[in-house]
Amino acid sequence: MPIANGSNPIAAGSTEVCGTRSTFHSDNITAPTNADQFALLGLSDTANATLIFEKYGVSARLAWNWRGSFLSNNSRGGSRNPVFVKAYNQLDLNISYDITKNISVSFEGINLTKSDVTTYARTTNEPWFVVEGSSRYLFGARWKF
């Protein structure tokens, strides 16, 4: 299982610090056929992207998250029936505005894509459970004193 890590040096003692870090991982894992094996529950690929804006008293964040399918249980009901969770993505939005130095209002939208969470057995043709995704909206106000 080759793993490679790399990072750029960070300038010490300066007011501006910049750096990057990357990790590469190979999924080519093999085990002897006569060895005991186990499954890693909850292990999946993920990706996310976020856009942020802050200026003139407005603060906004738009975030997209994706998670690949994964094994959540390896023995449903004790009968060695696996349970997988289907890949899904979600889009979230948060906006706030400072009316004055002490008063702000906000709006938040969660799961704007209305993504469902689906669990299934050995194939997606064998669904166990589906949770219908719905968007949630929150409005708020804050007063500092």
N, C-alpha and C positions, 0 to 999 in steps of 0.2 A: 504494500500500500504506500506508494510514493507520495510524500507531502513536501511541497516547496513553499517557503515563506520568504518574502522580500520586503524591504522597507527602505525608503529614502532617508538620509540623515536629516535631523532637525537642527536648525541653527540655534545654538545656545546663546543666551545673553542678548538676543535681539527682541524688538517689540513685535515682530511678525514671525509667526511660527507656521511653517508649511510642511506637510509630510503625507506620504501615501503608504499604504500597506496592502499587500495582496497575498492571497492564499490559494493554492491550487491543490486539488484533492482528486485522486483517482478512485473510482468505485469498483475496480477490478479486484474483488476480494475473493479468495479461494480458501477452502479448508479441506483437510484430508477427509475422505469419505468415511473413515472409521472413527472420526472424532465427534463428540457431542457438539451440537450446534444450537444456537438460539437466535431469536429475532430481536431487533432493536425497535421497540414500539415508539411511535411518534416521530420517527426520523423521516424528513422529507426535504425537498428543495424549496427554497423560498426566494422571493424577489420583492423589492419595494422601491418606490420613487416618491419623493416629496417636493412640492413647490411651496416656497415660503415668501411672503411679502410683508414688510413692516415699514410704514412711512405715513406721515400726516395723521397719526392717531389710529390708523387702520392696521390691523394685524390679521393676516389670512394664511391658512395652511390647507393645501390639498394633498392628500396622501393616498396612494394606491398600494395595496398589498396583495401578494399572490402566494399561495402555498400549494405545492404539489401533493398528489395523493400519497397516503401513508397508511401503515398498518397500525391500528389503534388497539387491537386485542387479538391474541393468537389462539384463544380457546373459548369461544362464546358458548356458554352453557356447559362447559366442561367436556364438549364433544369434539375438540380440535377443529372447530370451524372458525376460520379467521374473520376479522372484521376490518375492512379498509374504509378510509374516508376519502371521498372523491376530491380532486383538486378544485380549488375555488379562489376567487379574487374579491376584493372589496375596495370601494372608493369612499373616503371620508373627507369632509369639509368642515373647517372651523373658521369663522370670521368674527372679529370683535372690533368695536369702535369706541374710542375714548371721547365721550361727549364733552367732558371737562376733565380737569386734573384728578377729580375725585369720583366721577361717575362714568361707567362704561357699560355697554350693552354687547351681547354676544348671540351668535347663532351657530348651532352645530348640527350637521347632518351625518349620520353614521350608516354605513352600508347603502350608499346611494345606488349601487348596482343591484340591490335586492338579491344578492347571492344566496342560494340555498346551501345547506350542509347535508350531504348525502352519505350514508354509510351503506356498504354492500359486502357481500360474501366474497367468493373467489373471483367473480367477474361482475362488471357493472350491470349485467342482466339479472343479478340476484340481489336486489336492494333489501336492506334490513330496515332502514329508518330514514326518513327525509324530514328535515326541519325547514319549513318554508321561510326563506329570508325576507325580511321586510325592513324598510328604512325606518330609522328613528330620528326625530327632530327635536332639538332642545333649544329653548330660548332662555336667555339669562340677563340679569342686570347686577352690577356690583357698585357698591358705594363705599368709599374709603373715608374714614373719619379719624 
